[in-house]
Each structure stands twice: as C-alpha cells, then as structure tokens.
Amino acid sequence: MTGSQPTLVVAAALVDDLDAPTVLLSARRRTPASLAGRWEFPGGKVEPGETPEEALHRELREELGVAVGLGDEVPGPEDGVWRITPTHVLRLWLAEVVSGVPAPLVEHDELRWLPAGQWFDVPWLDADVPIVTAVVALTSADAA
Ligand SMILES: Nc1nc2c([nH]c(=O)n2[C@H]2C[C@H](O)[C@@H](COP(=O)(O)OP(=O)(O)OP(=O)(O)O)O2)c(=O)[nH]1
C-alpha cells in the first residue's frame, strides 16, 4: 500500500517569540498558477531519507534564508496531521528565527508578519484556515 500513502508536507508557524508570540509569518505563493497569490506557512515536501524536522529546517533555509528553533507541533485532527489536499498531508510546528532575516527567496513573492488580531487578514490557502485557528488556540494569542 506504499503507493497510496499521502505525500508529507512540513511547514512552520514562524512567530517572533515562542514564549510570547505576537506576530505570525505568512508567505504568498508564486506558483503554481492555481495557488499563486494565496498565503501559506513556509515549508515543503519531505524528501527520501529526511526526518520531517530535517526537511523543515532545509525548506526554511532554502525558502527564507533562516535558521530556526522549533517549538511545539500543532497537531491536526487526522491521526495528528492536517489533510490539505486529496494527496498531501501537512505537519506544522511553531518556530522562531534564530539566525537570519526571512526573505522571499524562491517560492514566495511576499512575506508578511501578521500582528496580533490580524492573523486571518490575508487570503490563506483554503486548507490553512483551520490550521491558523489551531495556531491561535495553541499560542493562546488574542489574535483572532
Ligand atoms: N508549504 C505549504 N504547502 C501547503 C500549505 N497549505 C497547503 O495546502 N499546501 C499545499 C500546496 C502544495 O500543493 C503542497 C506543498 O507543496 P510545495 O510546493 O510547498 O512543496 P515543495 O516546495 O517541496 O514542492 P516542489 O514544487 O519542490 O515539488 O501543499 C502550507 O501552508 N504550506
């Protein structure tokens, strides 16, 4: 049944401070055309031989040019993961930047640090909306 396994995507809810988050980073996709202009959590697919955490560090280095520290995972409702497309599931971690300044290097054409109370104020990918709700709940931010 290996062929029926969904593709695992890993991503980060980057905040300013894992202990007291106030701002959340969202990234606007450049491609494909069907997703361009929508906002997401930076990340990407886990490659063979990588752990999910290794893949996430690689994706954030490649996409944003930053090193991060990972916080808690934001568990999803389906065996702990988030179903984002018929063929992809997402795992998401809270994270904070430990080195570098995020820049839209590859996959994105704009980054935005969303202030508390404005975490829903960009057109997230449809699948990400409930995930943002979970991030709000987990961080107990007064952001919604
Ligand atoms: N990275 C990311 N992908 C998401 C999110 N929400 C969501 O539905 N997706 C979808 C969009 C894509 O169909 C898929 C991930 O693809 P991707 O394009 O980010 O992954 P990747 O960089 O490794 O892909 P590739 O083009 O190099 O093959 O998951 C999200 O918050 N972050």
The ligand as a MOL file (V3000), in Angstrom:
LIG
                    3D

  0  0  0     0  0            999 V3000
M  V30 BEGIN CTAB
M  V30 COUNTS 32 34 0 0 0
M  V30 BEGIN ATOM
M  V30 1 N 4.3060 24.6740 2.0010 0
M  V30 2 C 2.9920 24.6460 2.1840 0
M  V30 3 N 2.2040 23.9370 1.3400 0
M  V30 4 C 0.8820 23.9580 1.5820 0
M  V30 5 C 0.3130 24.6670 2.6630 0
M  V30 6 N -1.0470 24.5040 2.6340 0
M  V30 7 C -1.3310 23.7390 1.5680 0
M  V30 8 O -2.4460 23.3830 1.2010 0
M  V30 9 N -0.1520 23.4040 0.9200 0
M  V30 10 C -0.0670 22.5750 -0.2760 0
M  V30 11 C 0.3780 23.3170 -1.5040 0
M  V30 12 C 1.0430 22.2140 -2.3080 0
M  V30 13 O 0.0230 21.5020 -3.0130 0
M  V30 14 C 1.6430 21.3150 -1.2410 0
M  V30 15 C 3.0890 21.5850 -0.8870 0
M  V30 16 O 3.8360 21.8210 -1.9860 0
M  V30 17 P 5.1290 22.7620 -2.0040 0
M  V30 18 O 5.2060 23.2950 -3.3780 0
M  V30 19 O 5.1230 23.7460 -0.8850 0
M  V30 20 O 6.2820 21.7140 -1.6780 0
M  V30 21 P 7.7350 21.6640 -2.3230 0
M  V30 22 O 8.3060 23.0440 -2.2960 0
M  V30 23 O 8.5180 20.5960 -1.6520 0
M  V30 24 O 7.3230 21.2200 -3.7810 0
M  V30 25 P 8.1040 21.0700 -5.1300 0
M  V30 26 O 7.4420 22.1020 -6.0100 0
M  V30 27 O 9.5450 21.3210 -4.8430 0
M  V30 28 O 7.7780 19.6570 -5.5610 0
M  V30 29 O 0.8760 21.5340 -0.0710 0
M  V30 30 C 1.1510 25.4000 3.5380 0
M  V30 31 O 0.7110 26.0670 4.4920 0
M  V30 32 N 2.4870 25.3650 3.2510 0
M  V30 END ATOM
M  V30 BEGIN BOND
M  V30 1 1 1 2
M  V30 2 2 2 3
M  V30 3 1 2 32
M  V30 4 1 3 4
M  V30 5 2 4 5
M  V30 6 1 4 9
M  V30 7 1 5 6
M  V30 8 1 5 30
M  V30 9 1 6 7
M  V30 10 2 7 8
M  V30 11 1 7 9
M  V30 12 1 9 10
M  V30 13 1 10 11
M  V30 14 1 10 29
M  V30 15 1 11 12
M  V30 16 1 12 13
M  V30 17 1 12 14
M  V30 18 1 14 15
M  V30 19 1 14 29
M  V30 20 1 15 16
M  V30 21 1 16 17
M  V30 22 2 17 18
M  V30 23 1 17 19
M  V30 24 1 17 20
M  V30 25 1 20 21
M  V30 26 2 21 22
M  V30 27 1 21 23
M  V30 28 1 21 24
M  V30 29 1 24 25
M  V30 30 2 25 26
M  V30 31 1 25 27
M  V30 32 1 25 28
M  V30 33 2 30 31
M  V30 34 1 30 32
M  V30 END BOND
M  V30 END CTAB
M  END
